[in-house]
Amino acid sequence: MMPPEFGATPWGRAWGRTVEPTSMARPNPLLPRARTLARNTTTVVVAGVGHVEAEVTVSGQVCRVRIDLPLWPDETQAEAGRLIAGAMAEHRGLVAGDLPDTLEVDLTQHAISIAVPPEARRGECTCRARTRPCVHILATIYALAQLVDERPALAVELRSTPTKTTVTADPGWVALSDLDPAGFYGD
């Protein structure tokens, strides 16, 4: 069985559930098109503290999407920081940007939401669709779920201020951007 394309990890799944909640009375007819757009034409330009920006191209037209996300309150950030520090101490050697899946369970048990439900986020799109969220906003959330699957630490970064809750990289790893290509192999 192949893993799901959107939400292969608990971190991405949390974001996927915001567009595909199990409590839906009927399926949203925009979701198949949104998944196709996320798969083929959505480029997340910025995903950082409190917002996501993307460009979704449909029939040569680029729609710009911005989704603003509320940050965790100070107490929540402090509790998340404590849980993250404990989980990272237990799982030394993780690749930079990765988080243990058990941390998602711990955060959920402490009522710390990873993903932002539709009613708590604000999405804007340059399209003319009257329905909100439009297919472009939904595609952006699917693309975000994929990014979070690839780098779970992004789920925490989206909701917290950098000084309050940080996910530290393994000290044995060096970011490629920190290396000087000219001197990497010596003289």
N, C-alpha and C positions, 0 to 999 in steps of 0.2 A: 504494500500500500504506500502510495506517495504521500509525503507530508502536504498539508494545505499550502497553497500558494500565498495566501494572505493570512498571517497568524500562525506561522509554524512554531512559534515559541509562545509561552504564556504572556510575554511582554507584547508581542504583536497581536495576539488573540484578544487582549484587553481592548486594543484600539478597534479591532474588527467587530467586536461585540457592540461598539457604539453605533455602528451603521446597520448591523444585523442582530438586534437584540432578540433573545429567545422569547420575549413577551410580545412580539409583533403579532397582531391579529391577522394580518394578511401581508404577503410579500410586497416589498417596494419594487415597482416595475423599473425603476431607474438603476437598481443594483447591478444587473448583468452588464449594462452599458458602462457603468462606472468601473467595474472590474476590468472590462476590455480597455477602457481609456487608461486606467492605472498601469495595466500591463504593457501598453504600446505607445502611449503619447503623453504621459504625465511626467514632468520633470520637477522634482522638488528642488527649488532653488535655495531656500534657507529653511532649516529646521533647528530652532534654538530656543533659548529661554523665552517662554510665553507666546511663541507664535510659529506658524509654518507658512511658508510662501511657496507657490508652485505655478508652473505654466502648463496648461493643458491644451494641446493642439487638436482641433477638430476641423477636418476639411480645409486645412491651410490657415484657419483662424486660430490665433492664440488667445486663450482666456487666462487671465491672471487671477489667482486665488490667494487670499490671505485668510488664515484662521488664527484668531487670537484665543489663547488658552489662559485660564486663571492659574496663578501660581499657588502653591500650597501655603496656607497660613504659617506663621512662624512656629507655632507648637508642632504642627504637622511636619514641617521641615526638620525640626530638631529630632523628632521621633524617627523620621525616615533616615536621617543621618546616623542615628544610633544603630538602627537595624542594618543599614548598609555597611557600616564599619564592622559590625559583628559578622555579617555574612562574608565580607571580603577577608577577614582574618581567618575564618574557617575554610575558605576556598582560595588559598594562595596559589599563584601561578596561572590565574585566568588571563586570557588574552586581553589586552587593553580594549576597553569598550564593552566587554562581556560582563554579565552579572549572573550569579547562580539562580536557577529557576526557583529554588527554595526561598529566595528573597521575595519573589513576587507573592508567594503564599504568605510569608510573614507580613508583608505590607498590607495585603488584603485582610488578614486576621486582625490587624490594628486599624482597620477602616481607613486606610490610606489608599486613595484611588490613583491608579497609574494613568488611566485614560480619562479624558474629559467627556462627560455625557453631552449629547446635542444641546440640551437646554442651558448648559453652563458655558458653552463656547460660542464665539461669534465668528461667522464666516462671511466673507465678502467675495464676490466674483464679478468680473467685468462683462459677463454674458448678459443676455437680455431675458433669460428665463424668469418666469414669474414664480416658479416653485422654488422654495428654499427649504432644505439645502438642495441646490441644483446638482446635476450629474457631475459637474466639474469639482465641486466641493467634496462630494462623495468619493470621486476618483482620487483626490488629494489625500483623503483619509486612508484609503486602501494603500496608496503609495507610501504614506507615512508608516502604516503597519509593516510593510516590507522593510523599510529602513530600520524600524525598531527591532524587527526580527534579526537583521544583520548586525545591529549594534544596540543591544538592550540598554546600555547606559543612557542612550538618547531619551528613553522613557522617563528617566529621572531628571535629566537636564531640561526637558520641556516644562516641567512643573516646579522647578526649584531655582532659587537665585544661586549663582555660582559660589558665592562665599558661604552660603548656609549649608548646602548639601553637595558634596563633591564625590565623584567616584574616582578614586585614585588608580592610576595605572600600575601594573606590576613593575617594580623598580628594575627588573632584569630586562625590560623591553625599552627600546628607543624608537620614537616615532620616525618614520622615514623622512618627514619634512624637517627634522632636526639634523639630518646628515648633510654634509657638504659633498655633492657628487664629484667635484673637482679633486678633492683630497681623499676620497673614500678608499681608493686602492693604493694610496701612497704616491710618491713622486715617480 
